[in-house]
Amino acid sequence: MKETFSSISTSEIQALVADFKNTHDIVLSNYFGVSETDAHEMLVTPQTLLLRKKEHHFQRLFLLSSDEAELVNLLRTLDDEEYVLNIPTKKGIGHWEQVLADAGFTFLAQYDRYYNREIEYRESDIGTFAVEEDADEILNLLYVDEFSVYTDYLPTKPELIEMIKEGRVLVNKEDGHVLGVLIFTLEGKKCYLNIWIDRSKHGLFLLFDAYNIMVEKSVTLAYFWIRSDNKKIIKLHKLTGAVPDGLSDYSFIKQAKR
């Protein structure tokens, strides 16, 4: 009989994972915890835990397994929906690549994490905080070829509106229209730059505005992810003092059977 996923609470996930780690020798895992606010489903077998979370039209997949052969067989059965799996590591993906290929996954992209400790005031005043009425224009900027729902964690409209209400969305407007957007998340003394795009000639100043907010909030470190082949954006961030920290995130996808 084919194993199936079922809904599970965050506390149940944490208990199952803790017990699994204590009783199994893990050979492959991309599980690093769950958020209290996310809804998950789990599939449990004697040697493997599969955890999935719905995002847009696909499932993001997390796993722990002590049996490579069982894992590959389970992953091969996942053909009802699109599945995306991320592997964050500083050591390269190693054996993951063959396992995922055997299970029908293909490589999507590599993102590298950067950080910046040069948090200082930078001359700029083009950015303003977005209002709810800006949401549609912001989404039109985000859902473009430069970004992917699979790898860039693009917000839905309700999620974006909540970010706007929380004061996390800067926009660059010209003649009343949104030409640039930068979304950020303050985490105590850290600031995560979620996403940044600008269609004007002044996009770098929107980034400067974000750093000025960090100065006001006494932030000491900014961090963010950049696609490894996006040389232009890498160069711009390095101009502000950003450097890679060695962590990379490799994304793989498995298409649904048609």
N, C-alpha and C positions, 0 to 999 in steps of 0.2 A: 504494500500500500504506500502511496506517495505521501511523504510527510508534508504537513501544512503549517503555515504561520498562524499565530493567534495573538490577540491583543494582550498586552502585559504592562503592568505599572512600573514606574521607575524603581520603586523599592524592591519589587520582585526581580527586576533585571539585575540590580546590584547584588542581591542575595544569590541568585543563580550563578552570576559571573564569579563571585567570591568563592563559592563552593566548587565551581568548575576548576578554577585556578589551583585550589588546594588539593584536588584529587586527580588532576591530569598533568601531563607534561606537554605544554603548549608548543606546537611546532610552527604555527602561523596565526597571527592575530593583527587586526587593525582596529581593535576596540580600545578606546581611551576614555570611556565614561559617557554618560548621557545627561541631557538637560531635563530638568523637572517639567519644563513646559512643552516638550516634544512628545508626540504620540508615536509609540513603537509597536511593532509586532515581532514575535520571536518564534523560531523553529528550533526545537531541541532534539538532538539525537545522542546516542551514548558517547560519541567522541567529538561532537561539534555543536556550537551554538551559532545560529545565524540571526542577526537582528536587522530589521529594515525600518526605514522611516520615509514616509511619502513626502516628496518635494516636487511641486509642479506636476508633471505627468509621469514621473519616474520614481523609482525606489532607490534611496541611498542605503548601501549595504555595509554592515559591520560583522565581524566574525571572530571566533576563537575556535581552534581545532587542534586536536592531538593526533589526528589521523589524516594524512595527506590524501590518500586514496578515497576515503569516505568524503572528504571535503570536495574533491574534484567531481565525484559522482553527484553530490548534492547541488553544486553550482551548475552542473549541466542541466538539471531539472528546472532551473529558473528561466522559464521562457514565456511566462504569461504577461510580463511587463518588462520595460526597460530597467536595467539595474546599473548603478554606478558605484564603484568601489574606489576608495582613496587609501593610499599608503603613505603616510608621513614618516620620513626616516632621514637620518644623517649618514646611513651606511649604504645607500643604493638599494634597489629592489631585489637584487639577488635572485633567489629561487622563485619568488612571487611571479616573475614574468612567465616562466614555463607553466606553473600551476594554473594561472589565469588563462593562458593561451589554450591549454588542454580543456579548460572548462567553457571556452567559447567567448572569452572577453578579449577586447582589443584596446590598445593604448589610445588615450585621449590627449593628455597634455601633462607637462611637468611645470609646477610652480615652485619658486624659491622664496623663502622668507627673508625679509630684510628688516633691520632695525636702525633707528637713528637716535643718538643721544644729544645731538646738537640742537636742542630745543631752545630757540632764540627768536626774538622779534624780527619780523621781516616786513619791509615796507609794502603794504597792500591794503586796499579797502574796497575791492570789487565784490566780495562775497556778502550775501545776506542770508539769513535763515529762511528756509523754505516755509511756505504756508500750504495748507491742504489743497488749495486751488491749483497749486503747481504740480500736483501728483501725476496727472496724465502726461504733461510735457516731460517730466523727469523720466517716467517709464519709457517714453519714446526715445529718450537718449540712451537708456540702459539696455533695452532689448534690440541690440544691433549686432552686426557681425563681429565686432571687436570682443564681445562678451558672450558667454555661454551659460545657460541655466545649469549645466552639468558641473561646471568648474568654478563659476564666479559667485555662486550663492546669491543670485539676484532676488530682490524682494518682490513679493506679490503686492498688489495695490493696498490691501489692508495692512500688510507689514510695513510698507512705505509710509502710510499715513500715521501709523503708530510712531515710527522713527521721527517723522516731522513734528509730532506733538511733543516728543521727548527732546527736541532741539538738537538732533543729530545730523541734520541735513543742511548743508550749505549749497547755495545756488549762485550762479553768475547769470544775471539778466541783462539783456540789451533790448531796448524798445518794448519792454514788457514781456519778452519771451525768454524762457530758460535755455541758455546755451551751454551751461556747464553745471555739474553737480558733484559734490564730494560728500560721502556718508562716512561718519566716524563713530567710534564707540569709546567713551571714557571709562577706564577701569582703574580707579584710584590714581596712582602716579603714572599709569601707562595709558596710551591712546592707540587703539586699533583703527587703522584707516581701511574701511571696508571696501570702498570702490570710488574711483575718480575718473571722470571724463569731461572734456570741455571742447566744444566746437568753435569757440572764438579764438582770437589770437592772444588771449590773456589767461590761458588755463593754468599756468604756473602760479599766478597770483592767487588763484583759488586755493591751491595747496598752501601758499604762504599764510592765507587767512586761517587755515586749520592750525598751523603752527602757532599763530598768534593766540588762538583760543587755548592751546596747550600751555603757553606762557602764563596766561591769565589763571589757569587752573592748576598751576605748579606741577605740570606733567614733566617727568624726567626722561621718558622713553616712548618713542613711537615705533610701531611695527606694522607690517603689511606683507602681502604676498604679491609677487609679480610673475607672470608667465615667463619661463626661462628664455624664450626666443623673442621677447618684446624689448629689443635693444633700446628703442627710443625712450620708453618709460624708465628703464633701468638707468639710463644716462641722466635723465632729469632728476630722479631721486638721489643719485650719487652726488649731484651738484649741491644738494642740501645737506650732505654728510652721511647718507644712508649706506650701510654695508650689509652683505649677506651674513647670516649667522650659521649657515651650513645645513639647515633643515630644508628638505625638499618634499613636495607632495605630488605623488604620481597618481593620475586618475585613469581608470579603465572603465569601459562600458560593455554591456551585453545587450544586444537588441532583442526585443520581443519577437517571438515566432509569428509570422504573418500567415 
